């Protein structure tokens, strides 16, 4: 859902860098996957099409923080 966010903290040698992937439109979500030593964070549409992807070496990732938006069923239906 719009507002889903994932923060990735990566070791960049002498410092750390923080990246953020956000679901920028309604109906999109952020998915994470770890495959073959690579952490992949993707913004995905309702139909499952990938809009954008960020990939990081798993050995360099220090933290992966998923911050989902609060999903209130009543708010999604348009009812107060």
PyMOL commands that set and color helices and strands:
alter all, ss='L'
color gray80, all
select helices_A, chain A and resi 58-60+73-76
alter helices_A, ss='H'
color red, helices_A
select strands_A, chain A and resi 5-11+16-22+29-35+38-44+50-57+61-67
alter strands_A, ss='S'
color yellow, strands_A
deselect
rebuild
show_as cartoon
